Amino acid sequence: MTDNIWSFRPSSGHRGGTDLSGFKVQATDGHIGKVDKHSDEVGAAYLVVETGVWILGKHVLLPSGTIAQIDAAAKTLYINRTKDEIKNAPEFDKEKHAADPGYHQRIGNYYGYPHT
């Protein structure tokens, strides 16, 4: 596991520059949605996932360290969290994401890692 939840795990199969937009996202217990947008920024990489109708179209911010594996051929990401963890996650907030330096720390804490 990485020391920084905002960095891709070396074992995830991530290749810098790969566009993950539109990839399906699988939790440990099933499909949760698709990647709406993402960032590859070193030490601050993330995904914004549109969860779809199963939780009323909520968008969540997932730190890249939650990705266990990327299957580029199947355009699918596998995250190491459950559907309930995603359902109960704070909803993505565009304004706080861009302007509140503590926002990423709170999201990182929710997923069980310190922001470094």
LUMNU-994997 format. One record per residue: residue in three letters; x, y, z of N, C-alpha, C in turn. Coordinates in Angstrom, 3 decimals, decimal comma. Example, Ala and Ser with C-alpha at 12.3 -4.5 7.8 and 13.67 -1.06 7.14 Angstrom:
2
   residuo        n.X        n.Y        n.Z       ca.X       ca.Y       ca.Z        c.X        c.Y        c.Z
       ALA     13,190     -5,690      7,800     12,300     -4,500      7,800     13,200     -3,300      7,800
       SER     12,850     -2,250      7,080     13,670     -1,060      7,140     12,900      0,030      7,870
***
This chain:
116
   residuo        n.X        n.Y        n.Z       ca.X       ca.Y       ca.Z        c.X        c.Y        c.Z
       MET      0,845     -1,170      0,000      0,000      0,000      0,000      0,894      1,237      0,000
       THR      0,442      2,272     -0,631      1,204      3,507     -0,685      1,072      4,285      0,618
       ASP      2,081      5,090      0,921      2,026      5,929      2,113      1,105      7,125      1,908
       ASN      0,810      7,450      0,667     -0,002      8,602      0,347     -1,232      8,140     -0,434
       ILE     -2,394      8,331      0,153     -3,643      7,900     -0,472     -3,887      8,618     -1,794
       TRP     -3,190      9,727     -2,031     -3,362     10,515     -3,245     -2,344     10,147     -4,319
       SER     -1,710      8,995     -4,173     -0,772      8,489     -5,181     -1,230      7,106     -5,635
       PHE     -1,042      6,812     -6,922     -1,380      5,488     -7,429     -0,452      4,454     -6,802
       ARG     -0,988      3,314     -6,446     -0,171      2,214     -5,935      0,665      1,661     -7,084
       PRO      1,909      1,323     -6,827      2,736      0,747     -7,889      2,119     -0,518     -8,506
       SER      1,390     -1,289     -7,697      0,792     -2,544     -8,166     -0,534     -2,353     -8,916
       SER     -1,036     -1,111     -9,029     -2,340     -0,882     -9,658     -2,316     -1,054    -11,171
       GLY     -1,149     -0,927    -11,770     -1,065     -1,012    -13,219     -1,288      0,325    -13,908
       HIS     -1,308      1,388    -13,137     -1,515      2,719    -13,720     -0,313      3,131    -14,559
       ARG     -0,619      3,679    -15,722      0,409      4,241    -16,603      0,097      5,726    -16,747
       GLY      1,049      6,567    -16,380      0,862      8,005    -16,481      0,394      8,410    -17,865
       GLY     -0,516      9,367    -17,898     -1,031      9,853    -19,171     -2,216      9,081    -19,710
       THR     -2,575      7,959    -19,086     -3,737      7,183    -19,521     -5,014      7,920    -19,135
       ASP     -5,903      8,111    -20,084     -7,182      8,766    -19,810     -8,135      7,736    -19,213
       LEU     -8,472      7,922    -17,947     -9,357      6,983    -17,247    -10,826      7,397    -17,327
       SER    -11,111      8,534    -17,944    -12,500      8,996    -18,068    -13,340      7,944    -18,783
       GLY    -14,522      7,682    -18,224    -15,431      6,710    -18,812    -15,189      5,277    -18,361
       PHE    -14,082      5,002    -17,665    -13,830      3,648    -17,174    -14,903      3,267    -16,159
       LYS    -15,322      2,014    -16,180    -16,245      1,486    -15,177    -15,474      1,346    -13,869
       VAL    -16,193      1,487    -12,754    -15,566      1,381    -11,439    -16,253      0,273    -10,653
       GLN    -15,452     -0,688    -10,216    -15,947     -1,829     -9,449    -15,446     -1,736     -8,017
       ALA    -16,365     -1,782     -7,069    -16,010     -1,894     -5,651    -15,735     -3,369     -5,368
       THR    -15,363     -3,680     -4,156    -15,092     -5,079     -3,819    -16,341     -5,943     -3,928
       ASP    -17,524     -5,304     -3,881    -18,776     -6,066     -3,931    -19,690     -5,655     -5,082
       GLY    -19,113     -5,103     -6,154    -19,925     -4,831     -7,336    -19,686     -3,478     -7,963
       HIS    -20,379     -3,246     -9,067    -20,252     -2,033     -9,867    -20,782     -0,823     -9,103
       ILE    -20,033      0,305     -9,152    -20,509      1,513     -8,470    -20,700      2,702     -9,402
       GLY    -20,179      2,637    -10,607    -20,355      3,775    -11,504    -19,248      3,862    -12,525
       LYS    -18,981      5,118    -12,962    -17,936      5,323    -13,967    -17,155      6,587    -13,627
       VAL    -15,948      6,645    -14,151    -15,083      7,797    -13,912    -15,588      8,972    -14,749
       ASP    -15,914     10,059    -14,064    -16,346     11,275    -14,742    -15,119     12,092    -15,156
       LYS    -14,164     12,237    -14,242    -12,899     12,895    -14,559    -11,841     12,401    -13,589
       HIS    -10,589     12,716    -13,910     -9,502     12,263    -13,045     -8,308     13,183    -13,193
       SER     -7,382     13,036    -12,261     -6,135     13,785    -12,289     -4,993     12,818    -12,032
       ASP     -3,896     13,021    -12,757     -2,678     12,219    -12,565     -1,630     12,979    -11,765
       GLU     -2,009     14,118    -11,212     -1,029     14,965    -10,526     -0,298     14,174     -9,441
       VAL      1,006     14,188     -9,502      1,828     13,426     -8,560      1,531     13,882     -7,126
       GLY      1,186     12,921     -6,273      0,889     13,192     -4,877     -0,476     13,786     -4,617
       ALA     -1,254     14,022     -5,676     -2,597     14,581     -5,524     -3,541     14,002     -6,571
       ALA     -3,306     12,752     -6,974     -4,107     12,112     -8,010     -5,442     11,629     -7,440
       TYR     -6,475     11,761     -8,253     -7,816     11,392     -7,798     -8,694     11,016     -8,977
       LEU     -9,879     10,484     -8,633    -10,948     10,208     -9,584    -12,208     10,881     -9,067
       VAL    -13,022     11,392     -9,960    -14,377     11,790     -9,609    -15,259     10,736    -10,259
       VAL    -16,015     10,019     -9,438    -16,835      8,913     -9,917    -18,307      9,277     -9,842
       GLU    -18,985      9,119    -10,959    -20,435      9,280    -11,012    -21,028      7,931    -10,655
       THR    -21,755      7,883     -9,541    -22,235      6,601     -9,036    -23,460      6,079     -9,758
       GLY    -24,138      6,909    -10,508    -25,309      6,421    -11,225    -26,530      6,333    -10,336
       VAL    -27,522      5,633    -10,814    -28,828      5,614    -10,152    -28,858      4,858     -8,832
       TRP    -27,906      3,981     -8,577    -28,007      3,192     -7,341    -27,894      4,054     -6,095
       ILE    -27,272      5,238     -6,188    -27,368      6,201     -5,088    -27,664      7,599     -5,644
       LEU    -28,600      7,652     -6,558    -29,164      8,883     -7,088    -28,140      9,809     -7,756
       GLY    -27,240      9,233     -8,505    -26,342     10,041     -9,304    -25,324     10,852     -8,533
       LYS    -24,988     10,435     -7,371    -23,996     11,120     -6,546    -22,619     11,063     -7,214
       HIS    -21,832     12,109     -7,047    -20,444     12,117     -7,478    -19,577     12,047     -6,222
       VAL    -18,567     11,201     -6,245    -17,644     11,089     -5,118    -16,219     11,270     -5,607
       LEU    -15,402     11,799     -4,715    -13,983     11,963     -4,986    -13,261     10,766     -4,387
       LEU    -12,552     10,018     -5,217    -11,793      8,866     -4,745    -10,307      9,146     -4,909
       PRO     -9,555      9,085     -3,828     -8,111      9,195     -3,957     -7,573      8,038     -4,795
       SER     -6,560      8,293     -5,592     -6,023      7,252     -6,478     -5,478      6,050     -5,711
       GLY     -5,118      6,226     -4,453     -4,627      5,109     -3,642     -5,684      4,078     -3,311
       THR     -6,964      4,372     -3,605     -8,021      3,377     -3,390     -8,128      2,399     -4,553
       ILE     -7,406      2,674     -5,640     -7,453      1,790     -6,813     -6,532      0,600     -6,585
       ALA     -7,115     -0,578     -6,625     -6,332     -1,808     -6,458     -5,751     -2,261     -7,796
       GLN     -6,539     -2,113     -8,861     -6,103     -2,618    -10,163     -6,808     -1,854    -11,282
       ILE     -6,099     -1,668    -12,373     -6,661     -1,052    -13,571     -6,569     -2,069    -14,702
       ASP     -7,718     -2,360    -15,304     -7,761     -3,242    -16,470     -8,061     -2,360    -17,679
       ALA     -6,995     -1,907    -18,352     -7,148     -0,977    -19,475     -7,928     -1,609    -20,622
       ALA     -7,722     -2,893    -20,865     -8,411     -3,564    -21,970     -9,926     -3,584    -21,749
       ALA    -10,346     -3,801    -20,512    -11,773     -3,839    -20,180    -12,306     -2,467    -19,766
       LYS    -11,420     -1,463    -19,739    -11,781     -0,119    -19,290    -12,505     -0,162    -17,950
       THR    -11,866     -0,851    -16,993    -12,443     -1,032    -15,665    -11,385     -0,785    -14,591
       LEU    -11,802     -0,073    -13,547    -10,970      0,138    -12,371    -11,561     -0,664    -11,224
       TYR    -10,721     -1,294    -10,452    -11,157     -2,037     -9,274    -10,632     -1,304     -8,054
       ILE    -11,552     -0,891     -7,186    -11,133     -0,185     -5,983    -11,269     -1,098     -4,775
       ASN    -10,488     -0,794     -3,756    -10,477     -1,648     -2,573    -11,401     -1,111     -1,481
       ARG    -12,591     -0,729     -1,884    -13,626     -0,254     -0,974    -14,954     -0,915     -1,356
       THR    -15,880     -0,969     -0,395    -17,193     -1,566     -0,644    -18,172     -0,520     -1,170
       LYS    -19,280     -1,007     -1,683    -20,342     -0,118     -2,146    -20,837      0,771     -1,006
       ASP    -20,993      0,202      0,177    -21,461      0,999      1,318    -20,473      2,100      1,677
       GLU    -19,181      1,818      1,602    -18,191      2,855      1,883    -18,311      4,003      0,887
       ILE    -18,567      3,670     -0,369    -18,732      4,705     -1,391    -20,060      5,431     -1,187
       LYS    -21,103      4,685     -0,891    -22,417      5,284     -0,661    -22,372      6,285      0,490
       ASN    -21,615      5,978      1,526    -21,535      6,831      2,712    -20,436      7,888      2,636
       ALA    -19,705      7,913      1,543    -18,611      8,876      1,376    -19,165     10,286      1,202
       PRO    -18,369     11,263      1,588    -18,805     12,645      1,331    -18,986     12,862     -0,168
       GLU    -20,029     13,604     -0,508    -20,263     13,896     -1,928    -19,206     14,869     -2,436
       PHE    -18,827     14,694     -3,703    -17,840     15,570     -4,322    -18,360     17,004     -4,337
       ASP    -17,523     17,925     -3,897    -17,878     19,339     -3,863    -16,860     20,103     -4,701
       LYS    -17,265     20,537     -5,895    -16,358     21,216     -6,834    -15,696     22,441     -6,220
       GLU    -16,463     23,229     -5,477    -15,903     24,451     -4,922    -14,884     24,167     -3,829
       LYS    -15,206     23,266     -2,931    -14,249     22,931     -1,867    -13,016     22,244     -2,453
       HIS    -13,224     21,419     -3,450    -12,118     20,708     -4,100    -11,080     21,691     -4,621
       ALA    -11,540     22,797     -5,189    -10,635     23,773     -5,784    -10,105     24,795     -4,783
       ALA    -10,871     25,114     -3,739    -10,511     26,248     -2,894    -10,189     25,929     -1,430
       ASP    -10,603     24,783     -0,935    -10,430     24,472      0,487     -9,278     23,495      0,671
       PRO     -8,139     23,956      1,215     -6,988     23,070      1,366     -7,244     21,884      2,307
       GLY     -8,212     21,991      3,191     -8,515     20,893      4,108     -9,441     19,837      3,530
       TYR    -10,031     20,125      2,369    -10,999     19,210      1,756    -10,369     17,854      1,450
       HIS     -9,224     17,848      0,800     -8,563     16,581      0,466     -8,158     15,828      1,730
       GLN     -7,767     16,552      2,753     -7,410     15,895      4,008     -8,625     15,187      4,597
       ARG     -9,777     15,850      4,587    -10,999     15,224      5,121    -11,387     13,991      4,303
       ILE    -11,283     14,084      2,985    -11,594     12,930      2,134    -10,607     11,794      2,428
       GLY     -9,318     12,115      2,484     -8,300     11,109      2,808     -8,562     10,447      4,150
       ASN     -8,957     11,243      5,129     -9,272     10,692      6,453    -10,465      9,745      6,382
       TYR    -11,473     10,101      5,580    -12,639      9,221      5,432    -12,206      7,845      4,923
       TYR    -11,295      7,830      3,981    -10,839      6,562      3,423     -9,742      5,909      4,262
       GLY     -9,447      6,495      5,401     -8,575      5,843      6,380     -7,098      6,095      6,249
       TYR     -6,735      7,196      5,605     -5,317      7,500      5,424     -5,060      8,957      5,778
       PRO     -3,909      9,252      6,288     -3,569     10,663      6,478     -3,202     11,288      5,141
       HIS     -3,446     12,561      5,023     -3,044     13,319      3,826     -1,579     13,688      4,012
       THR     -0,741     13,298      3,066      0,677     13,629      3,197      1,160     14,431      2,029
***
